[in-house]
Amino acid sequence: MRREIGNGLPPGSRAPSAVQTFLLWRWPFEHLERCRGKHGSSFTLRATSRPPLVFLSEPDDIRAMLAAPADVLHPGAGADTIEPLVGGESFMLRDEDEHLNGRRVILPPFHAKVVREHAELVAEVAQREIASWPREAPFALHPRLRALTLEVVLRTIFGACERLTDDRLYALRDRLLAMLSVTASAVFPEPLLRHGPGRRIWTRFLRERAEVDRLIHAIVEDASRAGEGSSDLLGRLLQARNTDGSPMSPRQVRDNLMSVVLAGHETTASELAWAFQLLAHNPVVLERLIEELDSHGGEEYLTATIQEVLRHRPVFLFAIPRAVKQPIEIGGWTYRPPARLLGCIYLVHHDPALHHEPQEFRPERFLGTGPSGYTWLPWGGGRKRCPGLHLAMLEMKTVLRTVLASTTVGPAGARIEHPRWRSVIVTPHAGSRVVLHPRLHPRLHPRC
Ligand code: HEM
């Protein structure tokens, strides 16, 4: 091989793994940029408690990684960080046929056509939630957005049937929110910190998780006793078969539901939190967006704005790590186990050779053309490509329309907030603090 030297991996920092982990944790954008600047488009990062992580930031290399055969790269094995949340039986942690089989069950309820049928539900949840937000006073949007997107995803996966009363839904939602507070702590990605001072946080998480499981199992049991063949995700999981023909176990049903709950709300809430930060700090974009929404014309600028938010602040800085199972050659390197390959979405989106003035927030760049191919990857790709993207787009459009129908958004601080990790994604560090100012001439009927 052309560049197989030393340990056979692309260059990277020689700092101890604890230092490298800390830098990525504390200053993710700067650290990734610095590594690319110093070591080139492919570089290796050594993190504590993880095999070597190889970051790829050339679109051609990422394309090759995403297209690799299923038995060569294992994204299921690479997603092990989220195991304590989703559970070891989740389809997200499986590879090859088992992963594909799980995805076949998950995908149909999130198909574009099915998602369109949820438009009214999303609008109703958004209008109710947003009506309760403060006006003329700074507040953090992220916790409120999490409650909103979690309610949407719970109603979507359990369907509109009677088995989930509002009391049960809100009890589950509130327990989930309490359980997931662990994702803001460094204890979550780093098992070494779960002892000593971190022990209290971890024990509280385990207690909350047991309570969440009790609530989910009760809903699942009621549904299987009722035996209705419903087409929502729970109904599909109860009818689904494993690759060996056996039905899914209660544990599998729980873990797959939890996977969609987790992947389906923290992400959208955080992307919206970034959207409001960016709009609050870019009044010209905000004004143009409100103009378009008020005109009841098309939604070209709204779409471009969301595409630009996804480019500028992708919540996943890298796609799910792909664990190398068999040697694979990409970009002049041969990768072998136990390396993990990470398609670095953040660096691709901030490469000046691919996006003019990438640090500028400018939706106009996508007007008329839209983003193209492997230069814009907020949904990842290949066999792990986000199955929830249509629901996420619907939610983001609906929330922006609803908020901007009656208020404008102002900043609560001098600068856009720094990133902060929550599990495997990044959110604005102070929860996206903004001020909502009532509009003098509110739009009476936001079209959702
Ligand atoms: C703005 C919001 C969202 C963003 C930016 C996002 C992004 C992503 C990304 C980057 C991946 C990994 C793809 C890869 O590694 O190649 C992913 C996977 C996934 N997403 Fe999303 N997502 C969002 C919303 C949603 C929603 C609303 C749902 C479901 C309702 C969802 C369900 C999933 C699932 C289940 C996976 C794992 C797929 C698999 O293992 O095959 N996501 N998402």
Residues whose N, C-alpha, C, O or C-beta is under 5 A from the ligand:
A	BS01	HEM	M92 S259 V260 A263 G264 T267 T268 E271 F316 A319 I320 P378 W379 G380 G381 R383 K384 R385 C386 P387 G388 L389 L391 A392
